Amino acid sequence: MAKLLLHIAITTLMSDLSGATTTTKKAQVKNNSGVTPAGQCGDWVKELSGGSFTSPNYPEKYPADRECIYIIEASPRQCIDLFFLERYSIEPSWDCKFDHIEVRDGPFGFSPIIGRYCGQQSPAYVHSSGRYLYIKFVSDGELEATGFSAHYNFTQ
């Protein structure tokens, strides 16, 4: 019961802070990126055998002025392996200050940062130290690109 209440509280807080909504009904999802008919994106992802997600509109250009938060949750005592496909393109900038993907080792926006990525070179492989990964995709009002597709699986 406490785990369910924590999940609901975190989901509500993330939705309020980011403007994103989480979706649990697959029928509401337009594509694997979690884009809903209202144009919002992001998802709390918990699939037993792993899965995938993309930036909005992938492989077409992602829209401007977007913030999408994806949280991947593994079962207890498991870690997450995250892989990005080679067809990857996010507006390049110094220190990835504009469009970027930010990956954090935990379920929160204040969890320890693993990396911030942009440009044409995909981060090939990311590994969590625990059962959660927080991934935030941000696009500004300038220069959109193809975006990304990511796959994940779980290890002991």
Summary of the structure (lengths in Angstrom):
residues: 156
radius of gyration: 14.6
end to end distance: 25.0
largest distance: 45.0
contacts: 468
relative contact order: 0.23
helix: 15%
strand: 35%
